[in-house]
Amino acid sequence: MGFLGFLLLGLIAGAIAKLILPGKQGGGWLITLLLGVVGAIVGGWIGGLFGLDISGFFDIGTWLCAIGGSIIVLLIYGAIVSRRSGSKA
């Protein structure tokens, strides 16, 4: 999968993760893209640990790993953002 395909996968996976976990994490499309790309990396790493083939853009395993990783990253990001905003009050 090429670099642009990886970015597109990250953007879509990040958007799907935000739809699954709605909340006040903040951030726009740039944050969604970054979280999605980091989530795709995390999901790919976790998928690789389990021996999943995540090399194809249209493979369902690739998408599930990327979305799962994006959800994990979004949960961590949401916890960090809420802790920072909570401590300022």
Secondary structure, DSSP 8 states (H G I E B T S, - for coil): --HHHHHHHHHHHHHHHHHHS-S-----HHHHHHHHHHHHHHHHHHHHHTT-----TT-HHHHHHHHHHHHHHHHHHHHHHHHHHHHH-
